[in-house]
C-alpha cells in the first residue's frame, strides 16, 4: 500500500482510502478498482495523488500473476484474452484471502468410482431420471401438508402464519433469516405474523419453500461430491442473486434468493440417480477444460437445468421461478433473460469466490451480451461482493 501520483496510475489498482476532490466532494470510495475511466475522472477533478494497494501499479506484480493463475484454473485458455472475464475475475480475486484459495476439485470423491468410458449419447431422458427418484420428489408428511397450504391460493396470511408457527424449527430458521443483516430491518421481528406483515405473504411463502426444500434434502448422501459444499454453493448463489437484484429497481430479493437457492437442484437429482455416470461426466469436464453443462449436453443431450425444471414443476413452482432453474447457464434462451441473467452472474461470482462446490470445475467465458441485455452494472459488483462476504456466514447459519 502507498501513495501514488495520479499521473502514474494504471488500471487495476485498488483504492485503500476514499478519494475526495479539492473542494471536499467524495469521488470514489475505498475498495474501488481503478480503470481508465476512473483515472480520467480523478485527473479532471484535479486530484494529484491517491492511496492504492500496489504502488502505482507500475509492474506485473504477484497479484497479477495469481490473477492469471486463477483464470487458467477455472476458465478455458481463451479467457486470458477476454477483457470482461479478466475484469470480473480480478474483482473476485481481490476479495479472496489465502484461506479461501483452495482447489475446488478436492470436493469430488475420487476414491469411490473408477474412470469409465461413457458413450457419447446415453439413452436416458430427464423425465426418467426424475421419475426414478421418488423420495427426492416427495416431502415428509409434515412438509407435504405445509406445501399444500402454501400452494393453495385460498390460504390466508393468518392461516399460513399459524401453520408455519407450529413448526418451531422452520419458524426459527425463517425468523433468523428475516432478522439477518441482509434485510437491514431496524426492529427485531419475533413472530411469523409480523414477518408476513413486513415482507408480504408471497415473499414469505417463497422463503419458506426454500427452507423446506433444503431441510428435506440437505442430508441426502452422495458418493460423488461433498453435499455440505453443494448446499454452501447453492446458498451462496441465493444470497448473491438477492444482493444483485437489490441493486436494481422493482425486483424482489426474496424471489431471486429462492431462484438462486434452487438453480442446481437438477444436479442433485442426477447425483442420486446416476452417481457413477455423473462422476465421470465431471472428470471429463475437468480433463477437457469444459464447463459441466456443456459436457452434460454432449453426453446426455440435456443438462441439469432440464432435469431441475421438471422437478420444480412437480413442486408447483411458477414459470418465472422455473426459468432460472432451466436456463441459468443460457439466459438468452429463456423468456425472462433479464431475470435469469442475475442468477447466471451470481452463479459465476460465487464459483470465482470459491464458495462451496456445485460440481463445476471449469466455467464458460462470461457472456457480455447477457450482461448488456440485463443492464447489470459491472462497476457495482465490487460493492455486491463486499456485501456478500459480510453476510454469507449469517445466512449459512440460518439455512444450514
Backbone torsions as a table, in degrees:
resi	resn	phi	psi	omega
1	UNK	NA	141.5	178.0
2	UNK	-175.3	169.8	179.0
3	UNK	-86.9	136.4	-176.3
4	UNK	-133.0	134.2	174.7
5	UNK	-60.6	139.5	-179.4
6	UNK	-60.3	-32.0	-179.3
7	UNK	-64.6	-18.9	-178.3
8	UNK	-106.9	4.8	-178.8
9	UNK	-67.4	146.0	173.4
10	UNK	-127.6	148.5	178.5
11	UNK	-55.2	142.4	177.9
12	UNK	109.7	-18.7	177.9
13	UNK	-69.1	151.1	-178.2
14	UNK	-115.7	128.3	-178.7
15	UNK	-67.5	133.0	178.0
16	UNK	-102.1	-7.9	175.2
17	UNK	-144.1	154.7	175.0
18	UNK	-58.6	147.4	177.6
19	UNK	-113.2	127.8	178.9
20	UNK	-120.3	148.5	176.0
21	UNK	-71.6	165.0	178.7
22	UNK	-54.7	-27.4	179.8
23	UNK	-86.7	4.6	177.0
24	UNK	95.5	-7.0	-179.3
25	UNK	-69.1	133.9	178.1
26	UNK	-72.5	122.7	-179.9
27	UNK	-100.5	-49.9	-178.6
28	UNK	-141.9	140.4	-179.1
29	UNK	-89.2	157.5	174.8
30	UNK	-53.8	137.2	178.6
31	UNK	99.0	-12.9	179.6
32	UNK	-68.2	141.1	174.8
33	UNK	-89.4	126.8	-177.7
34	UNK	-80.4	134.3	171.0
35	UNK	-123.3	-177.1	-176.5
36	UNK	-60.0	-39.7	-178.3
37	UNK	-63.8	-44.3	-178.2
38	UNK	-69.2	-35.2	177.2
39	UNK	-64.5	-38.7	176.7
40	UNK	-63.9	-37.8	178.4
41	UNK	-62.1	-45.1	179.8
42	UNK	-59.9	-43.0	-179.9
43	UNK	-65.2	-42.0	-177.3
44	UNK	-66.4	-27.4	179.1
45	UNK	-90.2	1.4	175.7
46	UNK	81.1	19.1	176.8
47	UNK	-74.1	132.7	-174.9
48	UNK	-100.7	-30.4	179.6
49	UNK	-152.2	154.4	179.9
50	UNK	-138.6	159.8	177.8
51	UNK	-98.0	119.8	-176.5
52	UNK	-127.4	170.9	-175.4
53	UNK	-74.1	-38.0	179.1
54	UNK	-121.1	125.3	-172.4
55	UNK	-54.6	107.2	175.4
56	UNK	63.2	1.3	-179.8
57	UNK	52.6	37.1	-169.8
58	UNK	-90.8	9.2	176.7
59	UNK	-152.1	162.5	177.8
60	UNK	-74.7	87.9	-171.0
61	UNK	-87.6	-177.2	-176.4
62	UNK	-59.8	-37.7	-179.6
63	UNK	-61.2	-40.8	179.6
64	UNK	-63.5	-41.4	-180.0
65	UNK	-65.1	-41.7	178.5
66	UNK	-67.1	-33.9	177.6
67	UNK	-62.0	-44.4	178.0
68	UNK	-64.8	-36.8	179.0
69	UNK	-63.5	-41.6	179.5
70	UNK	-65.0	-42.6	178.6
71	UNK	-61.0	-45.3	-177.9
72	UNK	-64.9	-31.1	-177.1
73	UNK	-81.7	-15.9	-174.7
74	UNK	-118.9	-17.9	-174.5
75	UNK	-126.6	163.0	169.8
76	UNK	-59.9	157.8	-175.4
77	UNK	-58.6	-27.5	-179.0
78	UNK	-65.0	-15.9	-179.1
79	UNK	-64.3	-24.4	179.5
80	UNK	-66.4	-18.2	176.9
81	UNK	-103.5	2.8	-177.1
82	UNK	-98.9	110.8	-172.6
83	UNK	-66.2	-37.0	-179.5
84	UNK	-65.5	-46.1	178.7
85	UNK	-60.4	-44.8	179.6
86	UNK	-60.7	-41.5	-177.1
87	UNK	-64.0	-44.9	-178.9
88	UNK	-71.6	-38.9	177.3
89	UNK	-61.7	-40.3	179.9
90	UNK	-61.8	-42.3	179.0
91	UNK	-58.5	-44.8	-179.1
92	UNK	-69.6	-43.1	-177.8
93	UNK	-60.9	-35.2	-179.6
94	UNK	-58.2	-30.7	-176.8
95	UNK	-92.4	-11.8	-177.7
96	UNK	-75.5	133.8	172.4
97	UNK	-101.9	174.6	-176.0
98	UNK	-60.8	-34.5	-179.5
99	UNK	-66.7	-28.3	-178.1
100	UNK	-84.5	-14.7	-178.0
101	UNK	-81.9	84.1	-179.4
102	UNK	-117.9	164.5	176.9
103	UNK	-85.7	113.0	-173.1
104	UNK	-65.7	-22.2	-179.8
105	UNK	-69.6	-9.3	178.3
106	UNK	-65.7	-18.8	-177.7
107	UNK	-84.0	-0.8	174.5
108	UNK	-90.2	137.0	178.7
109	UNK	-83.9	92.0	-176.5
110	UNK	-74.7	-18.2	-175.0
111	UNK	-83.6	-22.2	-170.9
112	UNK	-73.6	-42.9	-174.1
113	UNK	-124.2	147.3	173.9
114	UNK	-87.9	153.1	176.2
115	UNK	-66.3	133.6	179.5
116	UNK	-126.1	162.4	176.2
117	UNK	-86.2	124.2	-178.4
118	UNK	-106.8	130.7	175.4
119	UNK	-58.6	148.2	-178.6
120	UNK	-60.1	-32.9	177.9
121	UNK	-132.1	104.9	176.9
122	UNK	-78.9	139.7	-179.2
123	UNK	-88.6	82.0	178.5
124	UNK	-151.6	150.3	-178.0
125	UNK	-117.5	155.9	177.2
126	UNK	-61.3	-33.0	178.8
127	UNK	-62.5	-42.1	-179.9
128	UNK	-68.2	-35.6	178.7
129	UNK	-63.5	-47.1	179.8
130	UNK	-64.6	-42.5	-179.0
131	UNK	-62.4	-28.4	-178.0
132	UNK	-76.2	-13.3	-176.5
133	UNK	-112.9	67.3	-176.5
134	UNK	-63.1	-37.6	-179.4
135	UNK	-64.7	-40.2	-179.1
136	UNK	-67.6	-32.9	-176.3
137	UNK	-83.0	-12.8	-177.1
138	UNK	-112.8	158.0	-179.7
139	UNK	-107.2	163.0	172.9
140	UNK	-62.7	164.5	-175.9
141	UNK	-58.1	-41.2	-178.8
142	UNK	-65.3	-48.2	-178.1
143	UNK	-70.7	-31.3	178.3
144	UNK	-62.0	-44.2	178.2
145	UNK	-63.0	-41.6	-179.2
146	UNK	-66.1	-40.3	177.7
147	UNK	-64.4	-35.9	176.8
148	UNK	-62.0	-41.7	178.8
149	UNK	-66.5	-42.9	-179.2
150	UNK	-65.2	-35.3	-178.0
151	UNK	-83.9	-9.6	-179.1
152	UNK	-79.8	113.9	-178.7
153	UNK	-63.2	-17.3	-179.5
154	UNK	-89.7	-3.2	178.9
155	UNK	-70.5	131.6	179.8
156	UNK	-85.9	164.9	177.7
157	UNK	-60.3	-39.2	-179.7
158	UNK	-65.1	-43.0	-179.4
159	UNK	-63.0	-46.0	-179.8
160	UNK	-65.3	-41.4	178.0
161	UNK	-59.8	-40.7	-179.9
162	UNK	-67.1	-41.2	-179.3
163	UNK	-65.0	-44.0	179.5
164	UNK	-64.4	-43.4	-176.4
165	UNK	-63.2	-26.6	-179.0
166	UNK	-68.9	-23.8	177.3
167	UNK	-97.1	100.7	-173.4
168	UNK	-63.8	-37.5	180.0
169	UNK	-65.7	-45.8	-179.5
170	UNK	-63.8	-48.6	-177.7
171	UNK	-64.7	-35.1	178.3
172	UNK	-65.0	-42.8	178.9
173	UNK	-65.3	-41.0	179.3
174	UNK	-61.9	-46.2	-177.8
175	UNK	-69.3	-35.2	175.7
176	UNK	-61.1	-41.6	-179.4
177	UNK	-68.0	-46.8	-178.7
178	UNK	-62.4	-33.4	-179.2
179	UNK	-87.4	1.6	-179.7
180	UNK	-72.1	162.1	179.1
181	UNK	-58.3	-19.1	-178.5
182	UNK	-56.4	-37.6	-178.4
183	UNK	-91.0	-21.7	175.9
184	UNK	60.9	34.4	180.0
185	UNK	-73.7	140.6	-177.5
186	UNK	-71.3	-44.5	-178.3
187	UNK	-103.6	146.4	177.9
188	UNK	-71.6	135.6	178.8
189	UNK	-97.4	121.7	-175.5
190	UNK	-116.5	4.6	176.3
191	UNK	-137.0	151.9	178.8
192	UNK	-65.4	-39.0	-179.4
193	UNK	-61.8	-37.4	177.8
194	UNK	-68.0	-39.0	177.9
195	UNK	-62.4	-42.2	178.2
196	UNK	-62.7	-42.0	-178.9
197	UNK	-63.7	-37.3	-176.8
198	UNK	-81.4	-43.7	-173.9
199	UNK	-95.9	-20.9	-178.4
200	UNK	99.7	147.1	-175.7
201	UNK	-62.3	-44.7	-177.1
202	UNK	-61.9	-39.3	-178.7
203	UNK	-68.4	-41.6	179.1
204	UNK	-65.0	-40.2	178.5
205	UNK	-60.4	-41.7	178.2
206	UNK	-61.8	-47.2	-178.0
207	UNK	-64.0	-40.9	179.9
208	UNK	-64.1	-40.4	177.4
209	UNK	-60.4	-41.9	179.0
210	UNK	-62.4	-44.4	179.4
211	UNK	-63.3	-42.7	-179.9
212	UNK	-60.2	-45.3	-177.0
213	UNK	-64.3	-43.9	178.1
214	UNK	-63.6	-45.8	-179.3
215	UNK	-60.7	-37.3	-176.0
216	UNK	-74.6	-28.7	-170.9
217	UNK	-122.2	-3.6	-171.7
218	UNK	-69.4	-22.8	-178.4
219	UNK	-98.9	11.3	176.6
220	UNK	-62.0	134.8	-179.8
221	UNK	-74.0	148.6	173.0
222	UNK	-142.1	132.1	179.8
223	UNK	-85.7	-2.3	-171.2
224	UNK	-103.5	-51.7	-178.4
225	UNK	-131.1	163.8	177.6
226	UNK	-69.6	114.4	-173.5
227	UNK	-70.0	-30.8	176.5
228	UNK	-63.7	-39.1	178.1
229	UNK	-68.3	-32.8	175.7
230	UNK	-60.0	-47.5	-178.5
231	UNK	-73.5	-30.0	175.0
232	UNK	-63.2	-40.4	176.4
233	UNK	-62.5	-45.0	-177.4
234	UNK	-63.8	-44.3	178.4
235	UNK	-66.2	-35.9	177.2
236	UNK	-62.5	-45.4	178.5
237	UNK	-64.9	-36.1	177.9
238	UNK	-60.5	-50.4	-179.1
239	UNK	-65.3	-43.9	-179.1
240	UNK	-62.6	-41.7	178.1
241	UNK	-60.2	-44.2	-178.3
242	UNK	-64.2	-40.8	-179.5
243	UNK	-68.0	-42.1	177.6
244	UNK	-62.3	-43.9	179.4
245	UNK	-59.7	-33.3	-177.9
246	UNK	-71.3	-14.3	176.8
247	UNK	-83.8	-9.3	-179.1
248	UNK	-111.6	152.9	-175.1
249	UNK	-81.0	134.6	169.8
250	UNK	82.9	10.1	-180.0
251	UNK	-102.4	145.9	-179.0
252	UNK	-85.6	117.8	177.8
253	UNK	-62.3	-37.7	-177.1
254	UNK	-66.6	-40.6	178.1
255	UNK	-59.1	-47.7	-176.6
256	UNK	-72.7	-27.8	174.6
257	UNK	-61.8	-48.8	-178.7
258	UNK	-68.6	-38.2	177.5
259	UNK	-60.1	-43.3	177.6
260	UNK	-68.1	-37.4	-178.7
261	UNK	-61.6	-36.4	-173.5
262	UNK	-104.8	7.2	-172.9
263	UNK	-60.6	-32.2	-176.9
264	UNK	-104.2	19.2	-176.0
265	UNK	-61.2	-26.8	177.1
266	UNK	-64.5	-34.1	177.4
267	UNK	-63.2	-38.6	-179.1
268	UNK	-60.6	-42.7	178.7
269	UNK	-63.2	-44.6	-177.5
270	UNK	-68.2	-36.0	177.2
271	UNK	-63.2	-36.0	-179.4
272	UNK	-80.8	-35.0	-173.9
273	UNK	-81.6	-35.0	-173.9
274	UNK	-144.5	62.0	-174.2
275	UNK	-58.9	-41.0	-177.5
276	UNK	-66.1	-44.6	178.6
277	UNK	-65.4	-43.8	-176.7
278	UNK	-67.1	-36.1	174.7
279	UNK	-55.8	-45.8	-178.3
280	UNK	-74.0	-28.6	172.9
281	UNK	-63.1	-42.4	177.5
282	UNK	-63.9	-42.5	178.1
283	UNK	-63.3	-39.8	179.6
284	UNK	-61.0	-42.6	178.1
285	UNK	-63.6	-40.6	179.6
286	UNK	-64.5	-46.3	-175.8
287	UNK	-71.0	-25.6	-176.5
288	UNK	-110.7	12.6	178.2
289	UNK	53.9	46.1	-178.1
290	UNK	-120.0	141.4	173.4
291	UNK	-62.7	149.6	-173.8
292	UNK	-59.3	-42.0	-176.0
293	UNK	-67.0	-28.0	177.1
294	UNK	-71.5	-37.1	176.8
295	UNK	-67.3	-41.3	176.9
296	UNK	-56.5	-45.9	179.9
297	UNK	-61.2	-43.9	-176.4
298	UNK	-65.6	-40.8	-173.9
299	UNK	-93.5	-38.8	-174.5
300	UNK	-101.6	-20.8	-175.5
301	UNK	73.9	14.5	171.9
302	UNK	-156.5	171.1	-176.5
303	UNK	-122.1	173.7	176.9
304	UNK	-63.7	-22.7	175.1
305	UNK	-66.2	-38.9	177.7
306	UNK	-65.5	-36.0	178.2
307	UNK	-72.4	-45.2	-177.2
308	UNK	-61.3	-38.1	-176.9
309	UNK	-69.5	-31.0	176.1
310	UNK	-64.3	-43.2	178.5
311	UNK	-65.9	-41.9	179.9
312	UNK	-60.9	-37.8	178.5
313	UNK	-69.4	-32.4	175.7
314	UNK	-66.4	-26.4	177.7
315	UNK	-89.9	5.7	176.8
316	UNK	64.0	36.3	174.5
317	UNK	-77.2	152.4	-178.9
318	UNK	-67.9	159.6	177.7
319	UNK	-59.9	-37.0	-178.6
320	UNK	-64.8	-30.7	178.0
321	UNK	-83.7	-29.1	178.5
322	UNK	-69.5	-32.3	-175.0
323	UNK	-61.8	-46.4	177.5
324	UNK	-64.0	-29.8	178.0
325	UNK	-66.4	-41.5	-177.2
326	UNK	-80.4	-38.9	-168.5
327	UNK	-114.3	19.0	-173.5
328	UNK	-66.1	-12.8	173.0
329	UNK	-96.6	-16.8	-178.7
330	UNK	-137.1	69.1	-173.6
331	UNK	-56.7	-33.5	-175.6
332	UNK	-70.0	-13.3	178.5
333	UNK	-83.7	-11.3	-176.5
334	UNK	-90.5	171.7	178.4
335	UNK	-77.7	-27.9	-178.4
336	UNK	-120.6	66.3	-174.0
337	UNK	-60.1	-32.2	-179.0
338	UNK	-64.0	-39.4	179.4
339	UNK	-74.7	-43.2	-177.9
340	UNK	-62.9	-33.1	-178.3
341	UNK	-60.6	-29.8	179.7
342	UNK	-65.9	-44.9	178.1
343	UNK	-68.5	-37.9	177.3
344	UNK	-56.7	-49.8	-178.2
345	UNK	-70.2	-39.8	179.2
346	UNK	-61.0	-38.6	178.3
347	UNK	-61.7	-46.4	-179.3
348	UNK	-65.2	-46.8	-178.7
349	UNK	-61.2	-42.5	-179.4
350	UNK	-63.6	-38.7	178.0
351	UNK	-69.5	-38.3	178.9
352	UNK	-65.8	-29.8	177.0
353	UNK	-82.3	1.8	178.5
354	UNK	56.0	39.2	-179.1
355	UNK	-96.3	108.6	-177.4
356	UNK	70.6	-170.9	-178.9
357	UNK	-154.8	116.7	-179.0
358	UNK	-99.0	9.2	178.5
359	UNK	104.0	-10.4	-176.3
360	UNK	-95.8	122.0	-179.9
361	UNK	-97.2	-37.3	177.4
362	UNK	-113.8	142.5	-179.4
363	UNK	-106.5	151.7	174.0
364	UNK	-75.9	162.1	172.7
365	UNK	-58.9	142.8	-178.7
366	UNK	-70.7	128.0	-173.7
367	UNK	-82.8	109.6	-178.6
368	UNK	-63.3	-36.4	-179.1
369	UNK	-62.3	-37.6	179.2
370	UNK	-63.3	-47.2	-178.3
371	UNK	-67.3	-36.0	178.4
372	UNK	-66.2	-46.1	-178.2
373	UNK	-64.0	-36.3	-177.6
374	UNK	-85.9	-5.8	179.2
375	UNK	57.6	38.0	175.2
376	UNK	-80.7	127.0	-177.1
377	UNK	-85.2	111.7	-179.5
378	UNK	-61.0	-34.5	-178.8
379	UNK	-63.9	-22.9	-179.2
380	UNK	-83.1	-10.6	-173.8
381	UNK	-69.1	-26.6	177.9
382	UNK	-60.8	-44.8	178.2
383	UNK	-69.1	-37.9	178.3
384	UNK	-59.4	-47.2	-178.4
385	UNK	-65.2	-42.0	177.9
386	UNK	-60.4	-42.2	178.3
387	UNK	-64.5	-42.1	178.9
388	UNK	-56.8	-48.9	-176.1
389	UNK	-67.3	-28.1	177.1
390	UNK	-73.3	-31.6	-171.1
391	UNK	-101.4	-20.2	-167.0
392	UNK	-62.1	-38.1	-178.6
393	UNK	-64.4	-40.0	178.1
394	UNK	-65.4	-41.7	-178.9
395	UNK	-67.2	-41.8	178.4
396	UNK	-61.9	-38.4	177.9
397	UNK	-61.9	-38.4	-179.2
398	UNK	-69.3	-35.3	-173.4
399	UNK	-99.6	-34.6	-173.5
400	UNK	-111.1	NA	NA
